[in-house]
Amino acid sequence: MRAFILSLCCWCAFPVSAEASRLVGKADFDVLWFTVYNAELYHPNGAFKFDNVEGSRLELQYQVDITSEELVEATIDEWRKLGFVQTAQHKSWREQLLSIWPDISEGDRLVVEINAQGRADFSHQSHGKALSHIGSINSKQFSIEFLSIWLADRDQHTEFRAQLLGQKE
């Protein structure tokens, strides 16, 4: 059960400057009877498309504790489910994520912002502290594959995805 929940935890999110972006949508990711995280998606034009990921911001506020290793492994698991071939580049991204992401406690926020060049900038906020930059992965392909976990059209989590994309209340 824990492995199932943790693989779903990766269906999480990160931010772009909310002041410069408009809310696309928001959704709660629930497993059984509890919320794993609350997600909000922002984009400068108020709509998300994979051919225009620059400026996207995904914010996840966790309602559970999860270690960085569990979060990274859930990310890799979601990529496999999406059919992304696990290359040497994915192994490099895995190592980078392990060095960037902290352990997450209930109430923490993890944010990813995609800059104008496609770089994924990660920030973290915990226990009333200010949101702070924790690291980056300088790859547009990573940014696309990472956001695909939540935003790709697939059979799983369709209502969550529709809400996050602002297609459904």
ChimeraX attribute file (.defattr): number of C-alpha atoms within 10 A of each C-alpha:
attribute: neighborCount
match mode: 1-to-1
recipient: residues
	/A:1	6
	/A:2	7
	/A:3	11
	/A:4	10
	/A:5	14
	/A:6	20
	/A:7	19
	/A:8	22
	/A:9	26
	/A:10	23
	/A:11	25
	/A:12	28
	/A:13	27
	/A:14	27
	/A:15	27
	/A:16	27
	/A:17	16
	/A:18	18
	/A:19	8
	/A:20	11
	/A:21	19
	/A:22	18
	/A:23	20
	/A:24	22
	/A:25	23
	/A:26	23
	/A:27	21
	/A:28	20
	/A:29	22
	/A:30	17
	/A:31	13
	/A:32	7
	/A:33	6
	/A:34	11
	/A:35	13
	/A:36	26
	/A:37	27
	/A:38	19
	/A:39	26
	/A:40	25
	/A:41	33
	/A:42	29
	/A:43	27
	/A:44	19
	/A:45	13
	/A:46	15
	/A:47	18
	/A:48	22
	/A:49	12
	/A:50	14
	/A:51	7
	/A:52	13
	/A:53	21
	/A:54	23
	/A:55	24
	/A:56	34
	/A:57	31
	/A:58	27
	/A:59	26
	/A:60	28
	/A:61	25
	/A:62	24
	/A:63	20
	/A:64	15
	/A:65	13
	/A:66	17
	/A:67	14
	/A:68	17
	/A:69	16
	/A:70	18
	/A:71	24
	/A:72	22
	/A:73	20
	/A:74	22
	/A:75	24
	/A:76	22
	/A:77	18
	/A:78	22
	/A:79	19
	/A:80	12
	/A:81	13
	/A:82	15
	/A:83	9
	/A:84	13
	/A:85	11
	/A:86	11
	/A:87	9
	/A:88	9
	/A:89	11
	/A:90	15
	/A:91	12
	/A:92	11
	/A:93	18
	/A:94	17
	/A:95	12
	/A:96	15
	/A:97	21
	/A:98	17
	/A:99	13
	/A:100	17
	/A:101	19
	/A:102	16
	/A:103	13
	/A:104	22
	/A:105	16
	/A:106	15
	/A:107	18
	/A:108	22
	/A:109	24
	/A:110	27
	/A:111	28
	/A:112	28
	/A:113	29
	/A:114	29
	/A:115	19
	/A:116	13
	/A:117	12
	/A:118	21
	/A:119	22
	/A:120	31
	/A:121	21
	/A:122	27
	/A:123	23
	/A:124	25
	/A:125	18
	/A:126	16
	/A:127	10
	/A:128	8
	/A:129	9
	/A:130	10
	/A:131	15
	/A:132	13
	/A:133	15
	/A:134	16
	/A:135	17
	/A:136	17
	/A:137	18
	/A:138	16
	/A:139	14
	/A:140	18
	/A:141	12
	/A:142	17
	/A:143	23
	/A:144	21
	/A:145	18
	/A:146	23
	/A:147	22
	/A:148	17
	/A:149	23
	/A:150	25
	/A:151	22
	/A:152	17
	/A:153	13
	/A:154	13
	/A:155	7
	/A:156	11
	/A:157	15
	/A:158	14
	/A:159	15
	/A:160	23
	/A:161	23
	/A:162	18
	/A:163	19
	/A:164	25
	/A:165	24
	/A:166	19
	/A:167	13
	/A:168	13
	/A:169	12
